[in-house]
Amino acid sequence: MNAIVFVAGAGVISGIGNNVTECLNSLRNGDAGIGKIKNLKTNHRGLLPASEVKLNNSELAALSGLLLSAPRNAMLSMVAAREALEDSGISSIRGLRTGFVSATTVGGMDKSEDFVIDFIADRSKGRLRDIINHECGNVTALVAEKIGIKNHISTISTACSSSANAIMYGARLIKHNILDAVIAGGTDAITRFTLNGFNTLMILDEQYCKPFDENRKGLNIGEGAGYVVLVSPRVATLLKRDSYCSVSGYCNANDVYHQTATSPEGDGPFAAMSGALSMAGLQPQDVGYINLHGTGTLNNDSSEGMAIKRLFDPYYPKMSSTKSFTGHTLGASAGIEAVFSALAAQQGFVYPNLRLQTPMAAFPFIPETEFLIDTRIKHVLSNSFGFGGNCSSLIFSKL
């Protein structure tokens, strides 16, 4: 039960790059992926910026090896999950008890939206193949089948904390000696439903988002996928390369405050961070960097900031929100940020919080605005707080 869980591989695709190397270069160079919407068919083109993956569906199909009829979500998932598995150095999953735990909030909704447009106009129109993969679990199943994973397949959908909970679940499967290796993380593509929904909530910024700025106005929607390969100590010793880090602590909490907001005092975030520290056997001052949930909305940044103040005062670690690069990738965000956090733990990276001009007056800490290297970081805390008060924190520790 107390076995160490290692991060052996990482894979990511987002608005700032189609793989880990490209994303890291963008983070290093300060190149955000936010811009005008090009791929999504929406009335908000030219009005609302977003962070789209810079490949259309035909290009993604070719890269992923999936059929063009597959949901965009599945294509994103396949690209990142395959990169993570290849990066891990696991030459074959035969003989290993393997699992795929993937998070998503939209499933195959992009295809369903296209179907509905034709169907409403003429009920004899619309391709039924566009709706057979609408359900979130179908996206996971498509990728698992392509990779060849059969021992355990699960889908997590808990809003913006989905990928963090997928990683927690994967770690638990290894700790309890149920599986030897798990590809865990998540995927989400931009759809009209999500873009319109967040716009209805009036929490989208018409300019590029600026998390933790006093004058922030909202978030920018993003898309992508991010996965880590979690392995047991036995599997870790069999691999030819060293693991990135360990997953030393995690916690899921719920503040039961509001359907789409966290409590002003940050009760849920405070409980999640505290629980993760407790599991890892750490004190707040042991954390060297926090990858903030940091969406750029008035409520989220204030609530998360209050929780950080309650827990870390007066010893504040370095911190930043990489959503200033990738936008808010919803169910994929914690998976993408888990990859960034694993790299931070391994190599001492601290990422910049772009466009921060006026720090929030309510807090004594200021997120970093420069890319830092070789910092003395032993433990990285990654926060992901979702609708319904579902709050999760992960801790990645240097080996």
PAPA-646368 format. One record per residue (C-alpha): x negated, y negated, z. Coordinates in steps of 0.25 Angstrom, whole numbers, plus 5000, padded with zeros to 4 digits. Each point is the difference from the previous one (the first is absolute). Last residue first. Layout:
<torkols>
<torkol><x>X</x><y>Y</y><z>Z</z></torkol>
...
</torkols>
This chain:
<torkols>
<torkol><x>4944</x><y>4954</y><z>4973</z></torkol>
<torkol><x>5006</x><y>4986</y><z>4999</z></torkol>
<torkol><x>5015</x><y>5000</y><z>5005</z></torkol>
<torkol><x>5013</x><y>4998</y><z>4993</z></torkol>
<torkol><x>5012</x><y>4996</y><z>5009</z></torkol>
<torkol><x>5014</x><y>5000</y><z>4995</z></torkol>
<torkol><x>5012</x><y>4991</y><z>5004</z></torkol>
<torkol><x>5014</x><y>5002</y><z>4997</z></torkol>
<torkol><x>5013</x><y>4992</y><z>5002</z></torkol>
<torkol><x>5014</x><y>5004</y><z>4996</z></torkol>
<torkol><x>5008</x><y>4988</y><z>5005</z></torkol>
<torkol><x>5011</x><y>5002</y><z>4990</z></torkol>
<torkol><x>4992</x><y>4995</y><z>4989</z></torkol>
<torkol><x>4985</x><y>5003</y><z>5000</z></torkol>
<torkol><x>4987</x><y>4997</y><z>5007</z></torkol>
<torkol><x>4987</x><y>5005</y><z>4995</z></torkol>
<torkol><x>4987</x><y>4997</y><z>5008</z></torkol>
<torkol><x>4986</x><y>5005</y><z>4998</z></torkol>
<torkol><x>4990</x><y>5000</y><z>5011</z></torkol>
<torkol><x>4986</x><y>5002</y><z>4997</z></torkol>
<torkol><x>4990</x><y>5006</y><z>5010</z></torkol>
<torkol><x>4985</x><y>5000</y><z>5000</z></torkol>
<torkol><x>4997</x><y>4987</y><z>4993</z></torkol>
<torkol><x>4986</x><y>4993</y><z>5001</z></torkol>
<torkol><x>5001</x><y>4992</y><z>4987</z></torkol>
<torkol><x>4992</x><y>5005</y><z>4988</z></torkol>
<torkol><x>5008</x><y>4992</y><z>4991</z></torkol>
<torkol><x>5010</x><y>4988</y><z>5000</z></torkol>
<torkol><x>5009</x><y>4995</y><z>4990</z></torkol>
<torkol><x>5004</x><y>4986</y><z>5004</z></torkol>
<torkol><x>5013</x><y>4994</y><z>5005</z></torkol>
<torkol><x>5001</x><y>5007</y><z>5013</z></torkol>
<torkol><x>5013</x><y>4999</y><z>5008</z></torkol>
<torkol><x>5000</x><y>4989</y><z>5011</z></torkol>
<torkol><x>5003</x><y>5002</y><z>5015</z></torkol>
<torkol><x>5006</x><y>4991</y><z>5010</z></torkol>
<torkol><x>5014</x><y>5002</y><z>4996</z></torkol>
<torkol><x>5012</x><y>4991</y><z>5000</z></torkol>
<torkol><x>4994</x><y>4990</y><z>4990</z></torkol>
<torkol><x>5000</x><y>5010</y><z>4989</z></torkol>
<torkol><x>4987</x><y>4997</y><z>4992</z></torkol>
<torkol><x>5001</x><y>4989</y><z>4989</z></torkol>
<torkol><x>4993</x><y>5004</y><z>4987</z></torkol>
<torkol><x>5001</x><y>5015</y><z>4998</z></torkol>
<torkol><x>5000</x><y>5002</y><z>4985</z></torkol>
<torkol><x>4994</x><y>5014</y><z>5001</z></torkol>
<torkol><x>4998</x><y>5008</y><z>5013</z></torkol>
<torkol><x>4986</x><y>5006</y><z>4997</z></torkol>
<torkol><x>4996</x><y>5014</y><z>5002</z></torkol>
<torkol><x>4991</x><y>5005</y><z>5011</z></torkol>
<torkol><x>4991</x><y>5011</y><z>4996</z></torkol>
<torkol><x>4991</x><y>5008</y><z>5010</z></torkol>
<torkol><x>4997</x><y>5012</y><z>4990</z></torkol>
<torkol><x>5008</x><y>5012</y><z>5006</z></torkol>
<torkol><x>5010</x><y>4993</y><z>5008</z></torkol>
<torkol><x>5003</x><y>4989</y><z>4990</z></torkol>
<torkol><x>5001</x><y>5011</y><z>4989</z></torkol>
<torkol><x>5010</x><y>5008</y><z>5008</z></torkol>
<torkol><x>5007</x><y>4987</y><z>5002</z></torkol>
<torkol><x>5001</x><y>4997</y><z>4985</z></torkol>
<torkol><x>5005</x><y>5014</y><z>4998</z></torkol>
<torkol><x>5010</x><y>4999</y><z>5011</z></torkol>
<torkol><x>5005</x><y>4987</y><z>4994</z></torkol>
<torkol><x>5004</x><y>5007</y><z>4987</z></torkol>
<torkol><x>5007</x><y>5010</y><z>5008</z></torkol>
<torkol><x>5006</x><y>4990</y><z>5010</z></torkol>
<torkol><x>5005</x><y>4992</y><z>4988</z></torkol>
<torkol><x>5007</x><y>5011</y><z>4992</z></torkol>
<torkol><x>5014</x><y>4999</y><z>5006</z></torkol>
<torkol><x>5000</x><y>4985</y><z>4998</z></torkol>
<torkol><x>4989</x><y>4995</y><z>4990</z></torkol>
<torkol><x>4999</x><y>4987</y><z>5006</z></torkol>
<torkol><x>4991</x><y>4992</y><z>4992</z></torkol>
<torkol><x>4987</x><y>5006</y><z>4996</z></torkol>
<torkol><x>4990</x><y>4989</y><z>5003</z></torkol>
<torkol><x>5007</x><y>4991</y><z>5011</z></torkol>
<torkol><x>5005</x><y>5014</y><z>5004</z></torkol>
<torkol><x>4986</x><y>5002</y><z>5005</z></torkol>
<torkol><x>5004</x><y>4993</y><z>5013</z></torkol>
<torkol><x>4988</x><y>4997</y><z>5009</z></torkol>
<torkol><x>4994</x><y>5002</y><z>5013</z></torkol>
<torkol><x>4987</x><y>4999</y><z>5008</z></torkol>
<torkol><x>5002</x><y>5004</y><z>5015</z></torkol>
<torkol><x>5006</x><y>4992</y><z>5010</z></torkol>
<torkol><x>4995</x><y>5001</y><z>5015</z></torkol>
<torkol><x>5008</x><y>4990</y><z>5008</z></torkol>
<torkol><x>5011</x><y>5005</y><z>4998</z></torkol>
<torkol><x>5001</x><y>5013</y><z>4992</z></torkol>
<torkol><x>5013</x><y>5006</y><z>5004</z></torkol>
<torkol><x>5010</x><y>4989</y><z>5002</z></torkol>
<torkol><x>4993</x><y>4991</y><z>4990</z></torkol>
<torkol><x>5001</x><y>5011</y><z>4990</z></torkol>
<torkol><x>5015</x><y>5002</y><z>5003</z></torkol>
<torkol><x>5002</x><y>4986</y><z>4998</z></torkol>
<torkol><x>4993</x><y>5000</y><z>4987</z></torkol>
<torkol><x>5008</x><y>5011</y><z>4995</z></torkol>
<torkol><x>5013</x><y>4993</y><z>5003</z></torkol>
<torkol><x>4996</x><y>4987</y><z>4994</z></torkol>
<torkol><x>4994</x><y>5007</y><z>4988</z></torkol>
<torkol><x>5013</x><y>5008</y><z>4998</z></torkol>
<torkol><x>5010</x><y>4989</y><z>5003</z></torkol>
<torkol><x>4995</x><y>4989</y><z>4991</z></torkol>
<torkol><x>4997</x><y>5009</y><z>4988</z></torkol>
<torkol><x>4985</x><y>5001</y><z>4995</z></torkol>
<torkol><x>5000</x><y>5015</y><z>5000</z></torkol>
<torkol><x>4989</x><y>5002</y><z>5010</z></torkol>
<torkol><x>5000</x><y>5014</y><z>5004</z></torkol>
<torkol><x>4986</x><y>4997</y><z>5005</z></torkol>
<torkol><x>4987</x><y>5008</y><z>4997</z></torkol>
<torkol><x>4994</x><y>4998</y><z>5014</z></torkol>
<torkol><x>4985</x><y>5001</y><z>5001</z></torkol>
<torkol><x>4990</x><y>5003</y><z>5011</z></torkol>
<torkol><x>5009</x><y>5007</y><z>5010</z></torkol>
<torkol><x>4993</x><y>5004</y><z>5013</z></torkol>
<torkol><x>5005</x><y>4987</y><z>5007</z></torkol>
<torkol><x>5014</x><y>5006</y><z>5000</z></torkol>
<torkol><x>4996</x><y>5012</y><z>5008</z></torkol>
<torkol><x>4999</x><y>5014</y><z>4994</z></torkol>
<torkol><x>5004</x><y>5014</y><z>5004</z></torkol>
<torkol><x>5004</x><y>5003</y><z>4986</z></torkol>
<torkol><x>5014</x><y>5003</y><z>5004</z></torkol>
<torkol><x>5001</x><y>4988</y><z>5009</z></torkol>
<torkol><x>4995</x><y>4991</y><z>4989</z></torkol>
<torkol><x>5011</x><y>5005</y><z>4991</z></torkol>
<torkol><x>5011</x><y>4998</y><z>5010</z></torkol>
<torkol><x>4996</x><y>4986</y><z>5003</z></torkol>
<torkol><x>5000</x><y>4996</y><z>4985</z></torkol>
<torkol><x>5014</x><y>5007</y><z>4999</z></torkol>
<torkol><x>5005</x><y>4994</y><z>5013</z></torkol>
<torkol><x>4995</x><y>4986</y><z>4996</z></torkol>
<torkol><x>5006</x><y>5001</y><z>4986</z></torkol>
<torkol><x>5013</x><y>5004</y><z>5005</z></torkol>
<torkol><x>5001</x><y>4989</y><z>5011</z></torkol>
<torkol><x>4995</x><y>4989</y><z>4992</z></torkol>
<torkol><x>5006</x><y>4989</y><z>5009</z></torkol>
<torkol><x>5008</x><y>4994</y><z>4988</z></torkol>
<torkol><x>5006</x><y>5014</y><z>4998</z></torkol>
<torkol><x>4998</x><y>5006</y><z>4986</z></torkol>
<torkol><x>5009</x><y>4997</y><z>4989</z></torkol>
<torkol><x>5008</x><y>5007</y><z>4989</z></torkol>
<torkol><x>5010</x><y>5009</y><z>5007</z></torkol>
<torkol><x>4998</x><y>4993</y><z>5014</z></torkol>
<torkol><x>4994</x><y>5003</y><z>5014</z></torkol>
<torkol><x>4999</x><y>5015</y><z>5002</z></torkol>
<torkol><x>4985</x><y>4998</y><z>5004</z></torkol>
<torkol><x>4996</x><y>5013</y><z>4993</z></torkol>
<torkol><x>4987</x><y>5007</y><z>5002</z></torkol>
<torkol><x>4991</x><y>5009</y><z>4992</z></torkol>
<torkol><x>4986</x><y>5002</y><z>5005</z></torkol>
<torkol><x>4986</x><y>5004</y><z>4995</z></torkol>
<torkol><x>4986</x><y>5003</y><z>5005</z></torkol>
<torkol><x>4987</x><y>5006</y><z>4996</z></torkol>
<torkol><x>5001</x><y>5001</y><z>4985</z></torkol>
<torkol><x>4986</x><y>5003</y><z>4997</z></torkol>
<torkol><x>4990</x><y>4994</y><z>4990</z></torkol>
<torkol><x>4995</x><y>5000</y><z>4986</z></torkol>
<torkol><x>4997</x><y>5015</y><z>4999</z></torkol>
<torkol><x>4986</x><y>5005</y><z>4997</z></torkol>
<torkol><x>4997</x><y>5006</y><z>4986</z></torkol>
<torkol><x>4998</x><y>5015</y><z>4997</z></torkol>
<torkol><x>5013</x><y>5005</y><z>5006</z></torkol>
<torkol><x>5000</x><y>5012</y><z>5009</z></torkol>
<torkol><x>4998</x><y>4993</y><z>5013</z></torkol>
<torkol><x>5012</x><y>4991</y><z>4997</z></torkol>
<torkol><x>5009</x><y>5013</y><z>4998</z></torkol>
<torkol><x>4997</x><y>5005</y><z>5014</z></torkol>
<torkol><x>5002</x><y>4987</y><z>5006</z></torkol>
<torkol><x>5014</x><y>4999</y><z>4994</z></torkol>
<torkol><x>5003</x><y>4991</y><z>4988</z></torkol>
<torkol><x>5007</x><y>4988</y><z>4996</z></torkol>
<torkol><x>5000</x><y>4995</y><z>4986</z></torkol>
<torkol><x>5004</x><y>4985</y><z>4999</z></torkol>
<torkol><x>5010</x><y>4995</y><z>4991</z></torkol>
<torkol><x>5004</x><y>4986</y><z>4994</z></torkol>
<torkol><x>5011</x><y>4996</y><z>4990</z></torkol>
<torkol><x>5004</x><y>4988</y><z>4992</z></torkol>
<torkol><x>5010</x><y>4989</y><z>5000</z></torkol>
<torkol><x>5001</x><y>4985</y><z>5005</z></torkol>
<torkol><x>5011</x><y>4991</y><z>5005</z></torkol>
<torkol><x>4995</x><y>4986</y><z>5004</z></torkol>
<torkol><x>5003</x><y>4996</y><z>5014</z></torkol>
<torkol><x>5006</x><y>4987</y><z>5007</z></torkol>
<torkol><x>4998</x><y>4986</y><z>5003</z></torkol>
<torkol><x>4987</x><y>4998</y><z>5007</z></torkol>
<torkol><x>4997</x><y>4986</y><z>5005</z></torkol>
<torkol><x>4993</x><y>5004</y><z>5013</z></torkol>
<torkol><x>4992</x><y>5010</y><z>4992</z></torkol>
<torkol><x>5000</x><y>5014</y><z>5005</z></torkol>
<torkol><x>5002</x><y>5006</y><z>4987</z></torkol>
<torkol><x>4999</x><y>4991</y><z>4988</z></torkol>
<torkol><x>5009</x><y>5005</y><z>4988</z></torkol>
<torkol><x>4998</x><y>4995</y><z>4986</z></torkol>
<torkol><x>5011</x><y>4990</y><z>4996</z></torkol>
<torkol><x>5015</x><y>5003</y><z>4999</z></torkol>
<torkol><x>4999</x><y>5007</y><z>5014</z></torkol>
<torkol><x>5010</x><y>5011</y><z>5003</z></torkol>
<torkol><x>5007</x><y>5000</y><z>5013</z></torkol>
<torkol><x>5014</x><y>4995</y><z>4996</z></torkol>
<torkol><x>5007</x><y>5013</y><z>5004</z></torkol>
<torkol><x>5007</x><y>5000</y><z>4986</z></torkol>
<torkol><x>4986</x><y>4999</y><z>4994</z></torkol>
<torkol><x>4996</x><y>5013</y><z>5008</z></torkol>
<torkol><x>5011</x><y>5007</y><z>4994</z></torkol>
<torkol><x>4999</x><y>4995</y><z>4986</z></torkol>
<torkol><x>4985</x><y>5005</y><z>5000</z></torkol>
<torkol><x>5004</x><y>5013</y><z>5006</z></torkol>
<torkol><x>5011</x><y>5003</y><z>4991</z></torkol>
<torkol><x>4993</x><y>4995</y><z>4987</z></torkol>
<torkol><x>4989</x><y>5010</y><z>5003</z></torkol>
<torkol><x>4985</x><y>4998</y><z>5003</z></torkol>
<torkol><x>4993</x><y>5014</y><z>5002</z></torkol>
<torkol><x>4998</x><y>5006</y><z>5013</z></torkol>
<torkol><x>4990</x><y>5011</y><z>5004</z></torkol>
<torkol><x>4995</x><y>5007</y><z>5013</z></torkol>
<torkol><x>4990</x><y>5006</y><z>5009</z></torkol>
<torkol><x>4995</x><y>5014</y><z>5004</z></torkol>
<torkol><x>4993</x><y>5010</y><z>4992</z></torkol>
<torkol><x>4999</x><y>5011</y><z>5011</z></torkol>
<torkol><x>4989</x><y>5011</y><z>5003</z></torkol>
<torkol><x>4999</x><y>5012</y><z>5009</z></torkol>
<torkol><x>5015</x><y>5001</y><z>5004</z></torkol>
<torkol><x>5008</x><y>5005</y><z>5011</z></torkol>
<torkol><x>4988</x><y>4999</y><z>5010</z></torkol>
<torkol><x>5008</x><y>4991</y><z>5010</z></torkol>
<torkol><x>4990</x><y>4989</y><z>4997</z></torkol>
<torkol><x>5001</x><y>5002</y><z>4985</z></torkol>
<torkol><x>5015</x><y>4998</y><z>5000</z></torkol>
<torkol><x>4998</x><y>4989</y><z>5009</z></torkol>
<torkol><x>4991</x><y>4992</y><z>4991</z></torkol>
<torkol><x>5010</x><y>5002</y><z>4988</z></torkol>
<torkol><x>5011</x><y>4995</y><z>5009</z></torkol>
<torkol><x>4992</x><y>4988</y><z>5004</z></torkol>
<torkol><x>4996</x><y>4997</y><z>4985</z></torkol>
<torkol><x>5014</x><y>5001</y><z>4996</z></torkol>
<torkol><x>5004</x><y>4991</y><z>5011</z></torkol>
<torkol><x>4990</x><y>4989</y><z>4995</z></torkol>
<torkol><x>5005</x><y>5002</y><z>4986</z></torkol>
<torkol><x>5015</x><y>4997</y><z>5004</z></torkol>
<torkol><x>4997</x><y>4988</y><z>5009</z></torkol>
<torkol><x>5006</x><y>4991</y><z>4990</z></torkol>
<torkol><x>5013</x><y>5007</y><z>4999</z></torkol>
<torkol><x>5001</x><y>5013</y><z>5008</z></torkol>
<torkol><x>5001</x><y>5010</y><z>4988</z></torkol>
<torkol><x>4991</x><y>5012</y><z>5002</z></torkol>
<torkol><x>4999</x><y>5011</y><z>4990</z></torkol>
<torkol><x>4995</x><y>5014</y><z>5003</z></torkol>
<torkol><x>4993</x><y>5011</y><z>4992</z></torkol>
<torkol><x>4993</x><y>5012</y><z>5008</z></torkol>
<torkol><x>4994</x><y>5013</y><z>4994</z></torkol>
<torkol><x>5002</x><y>4997</y><z>4985</z></torkol>
<torkol><x>4990</x><y>4990</y><z>4995</z></torkol>
<torkol><x>4996</x><y>5002</y><z>4986</z></torkol>
<torkol><x>4996</x><y>4986</y><z>4996</z></torkol>
<torkol><x>5011</x><y>4999</y><z>4989</z></torkol>
<torkol><x>5010</x><y>5007</y><z>5010</z></torkol>
<torkol><x>4997</x><y>4990</y><z>5011</z></torkol>
<torkol><x>5002</x><y>4988</y><z>4991</z></torkol>
<torkol><x>5014</x><y>5004</y><z>4995</z></torkol>
<torkol><x>5004</x><y>5005</y><z>5014</z></torkol>
<torkol><x>4996</x><y>4986</y><z>5006</z></torkol>
<torkol><x>5008</x><y>4993</y><z>4989</z></torkol>
<torkol><x>5012</x><y>5009</y><z>5003</z></torkol>
<torkol><x>5000</x><y>4997</y><z>5015</z></torkol>
<torkol><x>5004</x><y>4986</y><z>4997</z></torkol>
<torkol><x>5013</x><y>5003</y><z>4993</z></torkol>
<torkol><x>5001</x><y>4994</y><z>4986</z></torkol>
<torkol><x>4993</x><y>5011</y><z>4993</z></torkol>
<torkol><x>5012</x><y>5006</y><z>4992</z></torkol>
<torkol><x>5004</x><y>4985</y><z>4997</z></torkol>
<torkol><x>4993</x><y>4997</y><z>4987</z></torkol>
<torkol><x>5001</x><y>5015</y><z>4995</z></torkol>
<torkol><x>5015</x><y>4996</y><z>4999</z></torkol>
<torkol><x>4997</x><y>4991</y><z>4988</z></torkol>
<torkol><x>5010</x><y>4988</y><z>4999</z></torkol>
<torkol><x>5012</x><y>4999</y><z>4991</z></torkol>
<torkol><x>5014</x><y>5006</y><z>5000</z></torkol>
<torkol><x>5004</x><y>4991</y><z>5011</z></torkol>
<torkol><x>4997</x><y>4988</y><z>4991</z></torkol>
<torkol><x>4996</x><y>4986</y><z>5006</z></torkol>
<torkol><x>4999</x><y>5006</y><z>5014</z></torkol>
<torkol><x>4992</x><y>5012</y><z>4996</z></torkol>
<torkol><x>4990</x><y>4992</y><z>4992</z></torkol>
<torkol><x>4996</x><y>4991</y><z>5012</z></torkol>
<torkol><x>5002</x><y>5012</y><z>5010</z></torkol>
<torkol><x>4990</x><y>5008</y><z>4993</z></torkol>
<torkol><x>4989</x><y>4989</y><z>5001</z></torkol>
<torkol><x>5002</x><y>4999</y><z>5014</z></torkol>
<torkol><x>5000</x><y>5015</y><z>5003</z></torkol>
<torkol><x>4986</x><y>5000</y><z>4993</z></torkol>
<torkol><x>4995</x><y>4989</y><z>5009</z></torkol>
<torkol><x>5006</x><y>5007</y><z>5012</z></torkol>
<torkol><x>4992</x><y>5012</y><z>4999</z></torkol>
<torkol><x>4996</x><y>5000</y><z>5015</z></torkol>
<torkol><x>5002</x><y>4986</y><z>5006</z></torkol>
<torkol><x>4995</x><y>5001</y><z>5014</z></torkol>
<torkol><x>4988</x><y>5009</y><z>4998</z></torkol>
<torkol><x>4991</x><y>5008</y><z>5009</z></torkol>
<torkol><x>4992</x><y>5013</y><z>4997</z></torkol>
<torkol><x>4996</x><y>5011</y><z>5008</z></torkol>
<torkol><x>4993</x><y>5011</y><z>4992</z></torkol>
<torkol><x>4995</x><y>5012</y><z>5007</z></torkol>
<torkol><x>4989</x><y>5010</y><z>4999</z></torkol>
<torkol><x>4997</x><y>5013</y><z>5007</z></torkol>
<torkol><x>4987</x><y>5003</y><z>4993</z></torkol>
<torkol><x>4996</x><y>5013</y><z>4993</z></torkol>
<torkol><x>5002</x><y>4994</y><z>4986</z></torkol>
<torkol><x>4999</x><y>4985</y><z>5002</z></torkol>
<torkol><x>4988</x><y>4999</y><z>4991</z></torkol>
<torkol><x>4988</x><y>4991</y><z>4998</z></torkol>
<torkol><x>5003</x><y>4992</y><z>5013</z></torkol>
<torkol><x>4990</x><y>4989</y><z>4998</z></torkol>
<torkol><x>5010</x><y>4990</y><z>5007</z></torkol>
<torkol><x>4998</x><y>4990</y><z>4988</z></torkol>
<torkol><x>5007</x><y>5010</y><z>4991</z></torkol>
<torkol><x>5012</x><y>5001</y><z>5009</z></torkol>
<torkol><x>5001</x><y>4985</y><z>5002</z></torkol>
<torkol><x>4999</x><y>4997</y><z>4985</z></torkol>
<torkol><x>5011</x><y>5010</y><z>4998</z></torkol>
<torkol><x>5009</x><y>4994</y><z>5011</z></torkol>
<torkol><x>4998</x><y>4986</y><z>4994</z></torkol>
<torkol><x>5003</x><y>5003</y><z>4985</z></torkol>
<torkol><x>5012</x><y>5010</y><z>5004</z></torkol>
<torkol><x>5006</x><y>4990</y><z>5009</z></torkol>
<torkol><x>5000</x><y>4989</y><z>4990</z></torkol>
<torkol><x>5006</x><y>5009</y><z>4989</z></torkol>
<torkol><x>5011</x><y>5005</y><z>5010</z></torkol>
<torkol><x>5004</x><y>4986</y><z>5003</z></torkol>
<torkol><x>5001</x><y>4996</y><z>4985</z></torkol>
<torkol><x>5011</x><y>5011</y><z>5000</z></torkol>
<torkol><x>4997</x><y>5012</y><z>4990</z></torkol>
<torkol><x>5006</x><y>4999</y><z>4986</z></torkol>
<torkol><x>4986</x><y>4995</y><z>4995</z></torkol>
<torkol><x>4995</x><y>5014</y><z>5004</z></torkol>
<torkol><x>4989</x><y>5002</y><z>5010</z></torkol>
<torkol><x>4985</x><y>5000</y><z>4997</z></torkol>
<torkol><x>4998</x><y>4988</y><z>5010</z></torkol>
<torkol><x>4991</x><y>4992</y><z>4991</z></torkol>
<torkol><x>5009</x><y>5002</y><z>4987</z></torkol>
<torkol><x>5013</x><y>4998</y><z>5008</z></torkol>
<torkol><x>4994</x><y>4988</y><z>5006</z></torkol>
<torkol><x>4997</x><y>4994</y><z>4986</z></torkol>
<torkol><x>5014</x><y>5003</y><z>4995</z></torkol>
<torkol><x>5006</x><y>4994</y><z>5012</z></torkol>
<torkol><x>4993</x><y>4987</y><z>4999</z></torkol>
<torkol><x>4986</x><y>4998</y><z>5008</z></torkol>
<torkol><x>4996</x><y>4988</y><z>5008</z></torkol>
<torkol><x>5006</x><y>5005</y><z>5013</z></torkol>
<torkol><x>5009</x><y>4989</y><z>5004</z></torkol>
<torkol><x>4998</x><y>4990</y><z>5011</z></torkol>
<torkol><x>5012</x><y>4990</y><z>4999</z></torkol>
<torkol><x>5003</x><y>4986</y><z>4997</z></torkol>
<torkol><x>5015</x><y>4995</y><z>5000</z></torkol>
<torkol><x>5005</x><y>4990</y><z>4990</z></torkol>
<torkol><x>4993</x><y>5004</y><z>4987</z></torkol>
<torkol><x>5007</x><y>5013</y><z>4999</z></torkol>
<torkol><x>5012</x><y>5000</y><z>5010</z></torkol>
<torkol><x>5010</x><y>5004</y><z>4990</z></torkol>
<torkol><x>4994</x><y>5014</y><z>5001</z></torkol>
<torkol><x>4993</x><y>5010</y><z>4991</z></torkol>
<torkol><x>4988</x><y>5005</y><z>5007</z></torkol>
<torkol><x>4987</x><y>5000</y><z>4993</z></torkol>
<torkol><x>4996</x><y>4986</y><z>4999</z></torkol>
<torkol><x>5002</x><y>4993</y><z>5013</z></torkol>
<torkol><x>4992</x><y>4987</y><z>5001</z></torkol>
<torkol><x>4988</x><y>5002</y><z>5010</z></torkol>
<torkol><x>4995</x><y>5007</y><z>5013</z></torkol>
<torkol><x>4988</x><y>5009</y><z>4998</z></torkol>
<torkol><x>4991</x><y>4991</y><z>5009</z></torkol>
<torkol><x>4985</x><y>4999</y><z>4996</z></torkol>
<torkol><x>4992</x><y>4996</y><z>5012</z></torkol>
<torkol><x>4987</x><y>5006</y><z>4995</z></torkol>
<torkol><x>4998</x><y>5011</y><z>5011</z></torkol>
<torkol><x>5015</x><y>5003</y><z>5000</z></torkol>
<torkol><x>5000</x><y>5001</y><z>4985</z></torkol>
<torkol><x>4987</x><y>5009</y><z>5000</z></torkol>
<torkol><x>5007</x><y>5009</y><z>5011</z></torkol>
<torkol><x>5012</x><y>5002</y><z>4991</z></torkol>
<torkol><x>4992</x><y>5003</y><z>4988</z></torkol>
<torkol><x>4992</x><y>5011</y><z>5007</z></torkol>
<torkol><x>5012</x><y>5006</y><z>5007</z></torkol>
<torkol><x>5008</x><y>5002</y><z>4987</z></torkol>
<torkol><x>5009</x><y>4993</y><z>4990</z></torkol>
<torkol><x>4997</x><y>4986</y><z>5006</z></torkol>
<torkol><x>5006</x><y>4987</y><z>5006</z></torkol>
<torkol><x>5014</x><y>5002</y><z>4998</z></torkol>
<torkol><x>4999</x><y>5014</y><z>5006</z></torkol>
<torkol><x>4995</x><y>5014</y><z>4998</z></torkol>
<torkol><x>4993</x><y>5008</y><z>5011</z></torkol>
<torkol><x>4993</x><y>5012</y><z>5004</z></torkol>
<torkol><x>4992</x><y>5005</y><z>5012</z></torkol>
<torkol><x>4993</x><y>5012</y><z>5005</z></torkol>
<torkol><x>4995</x><y>5007</y><z>5012</z></torkol>
<torkol><x>5007</x><y>4993</y><z>5011</z></torkol>
<torkol><x>4998</x><y>5009</y><z>5012</z></torkol>
<torkol><x>5009</x><y>5005</y><z>5011</z></torkol>
<torkol><x>4994</x><y>5004</y><z>5013</z></torkol>
<torkol><x>5006</x><y>5011</y><z>5007</z></torkol>
<torkol><x>5007</x><y>4997</y><z>5013</z></torkol>
<torkol><x>5012</x><y>5010</y><z>4997</z></torkol>
</torkols>
